[in-house]
Amino acid sequence: MRLVTVVLILLLALIQYPLWWGHGGWLRVHELREQLAKQQKQNDDEKLRNERIAGEVQDLQSGTAAVEERARYEMGMVKDGEVFVQFVSPNQPTSATPTGSSNVSTRGEMSAAPVKVVPNPVSRVPEKRHGHSKDAKKAG
């Protein structure tokens, strides 16, 4: 009876080996599920990235606003008649150019300092009154 029990335990162990460690065993299935979850997450991230790029391509194809925005912020370009104004923090050291030339250009060359856009800047310089204003005409 003892011999039959030992033989049955050995047969059971031999049957269990492929189930756990074989080609299609539980451990391999667990590893493949982890790889699948990782790949699905990566695919979702890439799908989101592709949707963003597709939207950007559509914006660039459909109008000039996206092209103009890229030209302004990535290449430092300005329209004809516009004035480029850059506000620098008083704590930032100014870099002196050896030749005295400006680093700002309408051809896309920019200084290393980041560009900050001020939507509606207010002038702090008081208005000068000219001799031919309405008040001067009434007085004269």
Secondary structure, 3 states (H helix, E strand, C coil): CHHHHHHHHHHHHHHHHHHHHCCCCHHHHHHHHHHHHHHHHHHHHHHHHHHHHHHHHHHHHHCCHHHHHHHHHHHCCCCCCCCCCCCCCCCCCCCCCCCCCCCCCCCCCCCCCCCCCCCCCCCCCCCCCCCCCHHHHHHC
